[in-house]
Amino acid sequence: MAGSWITLPTDTLRIYFDLCIIKYFLNIISPNNDMKAKIDSLLADYPAIDTVAMGFPRGWENEPLWR
């Protein structure tokens, strides 16, 4: 693969995996993108969102893809 990818086990049927695919391609197209900042802001604005139900593994922020 040309760029960083995820290392934690991930459910490919959850939205988190789809977001990872989008982030992967976005990192290639626009290396200085702000997708992570926008996701962080969205999750901060809506704390009731169940990220576990969306497939986000614990420590997802530290994955090579999201750094």
C-alpha positions as CSV (number, residue, x, y, z in Angstrom):
1,M,0.0,0.0,0.0
2,A,1.2,3.5,-0.8
3,G,0.2,5.0,2.6
4,S,-0.4,4.3,6.2
5,W,-3.2,2.0,7.1
6,I,-5.0,0.7,10.3
7,T,-3.5,-1.9,12.6
8,L,-6.3,-2.6,15.1
9,P,-8.9,-5.3,14.4
10,T,-11.8,-3.6,12.6
11,D,-15.3,-4.7,11.6
12,T,-15.5,-4.1,7.9
13,L,-19.3,-3.8,8.0
14,R,-19.2,-0.7,10.3
15,I,-18.9,2.9,9.3
16,Y,-15.4,3.3,10.8
17,F,-14.0,1.0,8.1
18,D,-15.6,3.1,5.4
19,L,-14.2,6.3,7.0
20,C,-10.7,4.7,7.0
21,I,-11.0,4.0,3.3
22,I,-12.0,7.6,2.6
23,K,-9.2,8.9,4.8
24,Y,-6.7,6.6,3.1
25,F,-7.5,8.0,-0.4
26,L,-7.8,11.5,0.9
27,N,-4.3,11.3,2.4
28,I,-3.0,10.4,-1.0
29,I,-4.9,13.1,-2.8
30,S,-4.6,15.8,-0.2
31,P,-1.8,15.0,2.3
32,N,-2.6,18.0,4.5
33,N,-6.4,17.3,4.8
34,D,-8.3,18.1,8.0
35,M,-10.6,15.0,8.0
36,K,-9.4,13.9,11.5
37,A,-10.0,17.4,12.9
38,K,-13.5,17.4,11.5
39,I,-14.3,14.0,12.9
40,D,-12.9,15.1,16.3
41,S,-15.1,18.2,16.2
42,L,-18.2,16.2,15.2
43,L,-17.7,13.7,18.0
44,A,-17.1,16.6,20.5
45,D,-20.2,18.4,19.4
46,Y,-22.3,15.2,19.8
47,P,-21.0,13.3,22.8
48,A,-23.9,10.9,22.8
49,I,-22.7,9.3,19.5
50,D,-21.8,5.7,20.2
51,T,-18.4,5.3,18.5
52,V,-18.2,1.7,19.5
53,A,-21.5,1.0,17.6
54,M,-19.9,2.7,14.6
55,G,-17.0,0.3,14.8
56,F,-14.3,2.7,16.2
57,P,-11.8,0.6,18.1
58,R,-10.3,1.9,21.4
59,G,-7.3,4.0,20.5
60,W,-8.3,4.6,16.9
61,E,-6.8,8.1,17.1
62,N,-3.4,6.6,17.4
63,E,-3.6,4.5,14.3
64,P,-1.0,5.4,11.6
65,L,-3.7,6.3,9.2
66,W,-5.2,9.0,11.5
67,R,-1.9,10.5,12.8
